[in-house]
Amino acid sequence: MISLRLVNARAGGFRLTDVTFDVSDGGYGVVIGPAGAGKTTLLETIAGVTRATSGHIVLRGEDVTSLGPERRRLGIVYQHAYLFPHLTVRENVEYGAVSADDAADAADRFGVGGLYDRAVHSLSGGERQLVAIARAIAARPEVLLLDEPFSALDPRTRGTTRRQLRATYFERGFTVLQVTHDFAEAGVLGDVAIVLDQGRVVQKGDPADVFHRPVSPYIADFLGVENVFAGTARPIRTEAPDWRDAAKNQFAELPVAFTTGGLTFYALGDVVPGPTHAVIRAEEVSLSVELSMSSMQNQFRGRIVEIVPAGALSKVTVEASGTLIVAAVTARSVRELSLDVGREIVAGFKATAVHLC
Amino acid sequence: MASVIIAVVASLFLLFLVGPVAGLVGAGGARGIASLGTDAELRQSLLLTALTATTATVLGILGGTPVAYVLARRTFRGKALLAAIMDLPLVIPHPVAGIALLLVLGRGSALGSALYAVGLRVAGSPTGIICAMLFVSAPLYVSAARESFARVDARFEAVARTLGDDAWRAFRRVTLPLSARGLTAAAIVMWARAVSEFGAIVILTYNPKVASVLSYDRFTAFGLQEALPVAAVLVLLALVPLAALRALRRDESPAAGAAGLR
């Protein structure tokens, strides 16, 4: 278990302020945040490399705040590997290994046994990273701190390494805290997500919840949410949406109407009336040729202004009453709906897809 | 045209630096080497110089390495002041440094008389030479060693600590090997500076004579011709650490740079 209570620390220009969170025993926590948020400082403070100026760090139920790094029974893997350049790969892996068998096992797991007699400077960036992970695992840590460990790996090796690390994690049962800037990775790996900004925890919880319900437009923007609207929220009781006469009375249950530009969204939310933001993930926005009778509470007719292919999906930007709405649709949908720039289209999303923050 | 002017100015500058030394070695080098076989005072003087410089360097390493490490790694109140104090002997005229040392370590001082009482004479002894050498040359070691430590990323140590090393073990197994080349170069620079010291030594300990004092002594007592062989041998002696430094730098591998060691 990793438990931080009101931890403050300072390292160079980075500062942690009242950081508090828990990662359960054997849990997998992910730390996300923009560059300069203090993510590495957080890991180094937990590791004891950077001293906490106040607060408490508890690992496995033991308060380790005043202990040196060597007594915290943890491992750290940095983004830039930090292999000891005066040692061979074997000597690196065996550096802190509990036994020769542990070193050999870790080398085998991460496929670095074949590099054993190589000098560190002869390795590629990806190989260095694999050796660094093997070196940390060989020491059998009870807590593993990972600072963007996959960033130097090519996509294929990244997938293999991630799976192997995951398998080792399940087998050994250690607790992991990983820094990543890739929220997709965080969603795949993590039990708990901690969003750090300017040294403060600004949101924490289930990664899916953080992903879908960011607490601020800043976090939404950082998490790559395409649709972030500034506007005004007002509670509604009997009002109905004014965009479709046929559906006039069926929305009395919806508590909030959110107005931005020339549009009004309907959403579920518990917000104070007044200025706020609405966040809608592009994946939650669907496109149709005509307005449809469906459970989709918000439908807006507009015109396509841009189509950007993005992997398996295409990001389609629709302008409706002067407001831009981005939808992520499959290539097949683009073909079947004959989507093209200038085409009139209806962008729709459910009230539950609108997150007010 | 500009490049011609630069070439001429640079050539004149180099000639100014190299000319006197080359002239000295040319005029007295052969006689100096020959006199090593016949001039017992010169031999003793060179041996004394080498021994005292080596002792001062060892003391400089023992005392200066922790200071350099702390200055490179730690942040604390008064760090800038400490760094400035460490550099102070570099900017004090060396005879003034000798006077300061005499004031503190001479028999007229409390410390000097106390040391004398326990049988340790500083002024007028090899100990005084070592003190003078240490005072004027240790700051060079500390400064270069500090740079050397600073070039080794502290995260190497951090990783070693998380792999089970305590602070001393991480220093010994990681930081020291990675900074060894720089520390060796720092020690060579300190040794070379100690060998060439004159001003502080001549105040604190005129006798026994180190080589620099001997060359001065021969010059004032017997004139230029008698001083030449001693001076030329001193120049040749100074070439040894310079050659060692060059060899160290030539051996620096690209890997050291890739690992953030430069």
Interface residues (C-beta under 8 A of the other chain):
Chain A: E44 A47 G48 V49 G68 P69 E70 R72 L74 G75 I76 Y78 H80 Y82 L83 F84 P85 H86 Y95 G96 A119 V120 H121 R135 A136 A139 P141 L145
Chain B: D153 R155 F156 A158 V159 A160 R161 T162 L163 G164 D165 D166 A167 V174 P177 L178 S253 P254 A255 A256 A258 A259 L261
